[in-house]
């Protein structure tokens, strides 16, 4: 079995500003300029904004924090270097009504090898069937790895020191657009694929949150809170209901799976959460 317990990479070069090379990414960055994002289910970081140059925390009352190291790594995807071991990845919906923030503890970057022609990913995962991505070498000197979606399984191959390959056949679920999710050996892993079909990323996840533009319209009052949930978990549950009401079922299912993971050790609480989520179907 393949175990990926790697630290985070150095910050990827930002594509914003490179309009000729990355027009879709630059256009996305421009679309979120000046938008304050209200993050749901998070702990300390509750607001975020890109001002056209930097990404900053927006604190209670509107005060701005110092800038994060940031990169727009793909259309709809922002990456932050936190002041610690983890990074933050933010996956925005096409209509910019919602964002799914991740706390990431490990990353592996993949790209197409020299030769194959990249195909833009318009229909996911159909457009990546049998495309082989190879891990990019970096300062961590990790063993080479390959990634391929067969149409039935996600194959993750890691090269051993004797040059043989160990292959895992994973059965993922779609977590976002161009994103697979896998739970393996107690790890939560996302596999994200770039819009141009040239890159992919393995992300080892610590936490999954929600978010929307500050001041977005809220749905009518629904059910009350569930006793035993933390304030962050209650906020995440309300956001899941908001996503469901807005018709963003894939994103709501992704967060629902994560909320159930968070309460899995409490059988009674898990049952209450499952009953509440079942009412959304």
C-alpha positions in Angstrom: 0.0 0.0 0.0 1.1 3.6 -0.7 1.3 5.9 2.3 1.8 9.6 1.6 2.9 11.5 4.7 4.9 14.3 3.2 5.3 17.8 4.4 4.1 20.8 2.3 5.9 22.0 -0.7 7.4 25.4 -1.1 5.0 28.0 -2.4 4.1 27.5 -6.1 4.7 30.5 -8.3 1.7 32.7 -8.6 0.0 32.8 -12.0 -1.8 36.0 -11.3 -0.5 38.8 -13.5 0.8 36.4 -16.1 -2.2 37.1 -18.3 -0.7 35.8 -21.5 0.4 32.5 -20.0 -2.6 31.9 -17.7 -5.6 33.9 -18.9 -8.2 31.7 -17.1 -6.4 32.0 -13.8 -5.8 35.7 -14.1 -9.5 36.2 -15.0 -10.5 34.2 -11.9 -8.3 36.2 -9.7 -9.8 39.4 -11.0 -13.3 38.1 -10.4 -12.7 37.6 -6.7 -10.8 40.9 -6.2 -12.3 42.9 -3.4 -14.6 40.1 -2.3 -14.6 39.4 1.4 -15.2 35.7 2.1 -16.9 34.6 5.3 -15.5 31.2 6.3 -17.7 28.6 8.0 -16.7 26.0 10.5 -13.1 27.4 10.9 -11.4 28.3 14.1 -9.3 31.4 14.0 -9.4 32.5 10.4 -13.0 33.7 9.7 -12.6 36.1 6.9 -10.4 36.4 3.8 -9.9 38.9 0.9 -7.8 39.3 -2.2 -7.2 43.0 -2.8 -5.7 42.7 -6.3 -2.2 42.2 -4.9 -2.3 40.4 -1.6 -4.5 37.9 0.2 -5.2 39.1 3.8 -7.2 38.0 6.8 -10.3 40.1 7.4 -10.9 40.3 11.1 -14.1 41.1 13.1 -15.0 44.7 12.4 -13.2 44.7 9.0 -9.6 45.1 10.2 -7.1 43.6 7.7 -4.2 41.3 8.8 -0.8 41.1 7.2 -0.6 39.4 3.8 -0.2 35.7 3.4 2.2 34.2 0.9 -0.3 33.2 -1.8 -0.6 31.6 -5.3 -3.4 31.2 -7.7 -2.5 27.6 -8.7 -5.4 27.0 -11.1 -8.7 28.6 -12.2 -10.9 28.6 -9.1 -8.1 27.5 -6.7 -6.1 29.6 -4.3 -3.2 28.4 -2.1 -1.9 30.1 1.0 1.2 29.5 3.1 0.1 29.6 6.7 2.5 30.7 9.5 3.2 27.1 10.5 3.5 23.7 9.0 0.2 23.6 7.1 -1.0 25.3 3.9 -4.5 26.4 3.0 -6.2 25.5 -0.3 -9.4 27.2 -1.3 -11.7 25.7 -4.0 -14.2 28.2 -5.4 -17.5 27.4 -7.1 -17.8 28.4 -10.8 -20.5 30.9 -9.9 -18.5 32.2 -6.9 -21.3 31.7 -4.5 -19.3 29.3 -2.3 -15.7 28.3 -1.4 -14.4 25.1 0.2 -11.3 25.8 2.3 -8.9 23.0 3.2 -6.2 22.7 5.9 -3.5 20.7 4.2 -0.6 19.0 6.0 1.1 17.4 3.0 1.3 17.9 -0.8 2.7 16.1 -3.8 2.6 17.9 -7.2 2.2 16.0 -10.4 2.5 17.0 -14.1 2.3 15.4 -17.5 5.6 14.0 -18.6 7.3 15.4 -21.7 5.6 14.3 -24.8 1.9 13.8 -24.2 -0.4 16.6 -25.3 -2.5 18.0 -22.5 -6.3 18.0 -22.9 -8.4 20.6 -21.2 -10.6 19.1 -18.5 -14.2 20.1 -19.4 -15.9 16.9 -18.3 -14.5 15.5 -15.1 -13.4 12.7 -14.8 -14.1 11.6 -18.4 -11.4 13.9 -19.8 -8.6 12.5 -17.6 -9.2 8.8 -18.4 -5.8 7.0 -18.9 -3.8 10.2 -18.6 -0.7 9.5 -16.6 0.6 12.2 -14.3 4.1 11.9 -12.8 5.3 13.4 -9.5 7.6 16.4 -9.7 10.9 16.1 -7.8 11.6 18.6 -5.1 13.9 19.2 -2.1 12.2 16.4 -0.1 13.7 13.7 -2.4 10.5 11.7 -2.2 10.2 8.5 -4.2 8.7 9.0 -7.7 5.0 8.4 -8.0 2.4 8.2 -10.8 -1.3 8.9 -11.0 -3.9 7.6 -13.4 -7.7 7.5 -13.6 -8.7 4.3 -15.5 -12.4 5.1 -15.6 -13.1 2.7 -12.8 -10.2 3.2 -10.3 -7.7 5.9 -9.4 -4.3 4.2 -9.7 -1.6 5.6 -7.4 1.8 4.1 -8.0 4.9 4.7 -5.9 8.4 3.6 -6.9 10.4 1.6 -4.4 14.1 2.0 -3.8 14.7 -1.1 -5.9 12.9 0.6 -8.8 9.9 -1.6 -8.7 6.4 0.0 -8.5 3.8 -0.6 -5.8 0.3 0.3 -7.1 -2.8 1.1 -5.1 -6.2 0.9 -6.9 -8.4 3.5 -5.1 -12.1 4.0 -5.5 -12.7 7.8 -5.1 -15.7 10.0 -4.8 -16.0 13.4 -6.5 -15.4 16.1 -3.8 -15.5 19.2 -6.0 -15.1 20.0 -9.7 -11.9 18.3 -11.0 -11.4 16.8 -7.5 -11.4 13.2 -6.2 -11.6 12.3 -2.5 -10.2 9.1 -1.0 -10.1 7.9 2.6 -7.2 5.4 3.1 -5.6 4.1 6.2 -7.1 6.8 8.3 -6.0 9.6 5.9 -8.2 11.9 4.0 -6.7 12.7 0.6 -7.8 14.9 -2.2 -6.6 14.6 -5.8 -7.1 17.9 -7.7 -6.6 18.2 -11.4 -5.9 21.5 -13.3 -8.3 22.9 -15.8 -5.7 22.8 -18.6 -5.0 19.1 -17.9 -1.3 19.6 -17.3 -1.1 19.3 -13.6 -2.5 17.5 -10.6 -2.0 17.7 -6.8 -2.2 15.1 -4.0 -3.4 16.9 -0.9 -3.3 15.3 2.6 -6.2 16.9 4.4 -6.5 17.8 8.1 -9.8 19.7 7.8 -12.5 20.8 5.4 -14.6 23.9 5.9 -17.1 26.1 4.0 -17.5 29.7 3.0 -19.4 32.3 1.0 -19.1 36.0 0.2 -19.8 38.1 3.3 -23.3 39.4 3.4 -24.8 36.6 1.2 -28.5 36.1 1.6 -29.2 33.4 4.3 -32.0 30.9 4.0 -35.1 31.0 6.2 -34.5 29.7 9.8 -34.4 25.9 9.8 -34.0 23.4 12.6 -32.3 24.2 15.8 -28.7 23.3 16.8 -27.7 19.8 17.9 -26.6 19.5 21.5 -23.0 18.2 21.7 -21.7 19.8 18.5 -19.0 22.4 18.9 -19.7 26.0 17.7 -17.6 25.3 14.6 -19.4 22.0 13.9 -22.8 23.7 14.3 -21.7 26.4 11.9 -20.6 23.8 9.4 -23.9 22.0 9.7 -25.8 25.2 9.0 -23.6 25.9 6.0 -24.3 22.3 4.6 -28.0 23.2 4.8 -27.3 26.4 3.0 -25.5 24.6 0.2 -28.3 22.1 -0.1 -30.9 24.9 -0.3 -28.8 26.6 -3.0 -28.6 23.4 -5.1 -24.9 22.8 -4.6 -25.3 19.2 -3.8 -21.8 18.0 -4.5 -20.2 20.6 -2.2 -22.9 19.9 0.5 -22.2 16.1 0.3 -18.4 16.7 0.6 -18.9 18.8 3.8 -21.5 16.3 5.2 -19.0 13.5 4.9 -16.5 15.6 6.8 -18.9 16.6 9.5 -19.7 12.9 10.1 -16.0 12.1 10.4 -15.6 14.8 13.0 -18.3 13.3 15.3 -17.7 9.6 14.3 -16.4 8.7 17.8 -19.6 9.8 19.5 -22.3 7.2 18.3 -25.2 9.2 19.7 -24.1 12.5 18.2 -23.3 10.8 14.9 -26.8 9.4 14.8 -28.3 12.8 15.3 -26.1 14.4 12.6 -27.0 11.6 10.2 -30.7 12.0 10.8 -30.4 15.8 10.3 -28.5 15.3 7.1 -30.9 12.6 5.9 -33.7 15.2 6.0 -31.8 17.1 3.2 -32.1 14.3 0.7 
